[in-house]
Amino acid sequence: MENNKLFVGSISWNLTWQELKEAFSEFGEVGFVKIVKDRETGRSKGFGFVEFENAEDAATAKEAMDGKELDGREIKVDFAEDKREA
């Protein structure tokens, strides 16, 4: 199965999902973006997910964005693992 969902780590706590989507949209059609937040405080946990409409765009974005600076932080980008398969 081709993977079109990326894990994005080390993101700034100030970054919004809209900003994250905008940063990745240059690589293709983004269908879903989520920044994971702490249930108690509502504060970002510093990671999120970006899902593309197709796997080719996701692969391009992964290669281009891994290690890049976004909102003052060097982000880590990798393919997300499906929890249901683990």
Protein Blocks (a to p, Z undefined) as FASTA:
>chain_A
ZZfbdcdehiafkbcfklmmmmmmmnoccfbdcddddfklopaehiacdddfbfklmmmm
mmmmgopaeehiacdddddddfklZZ
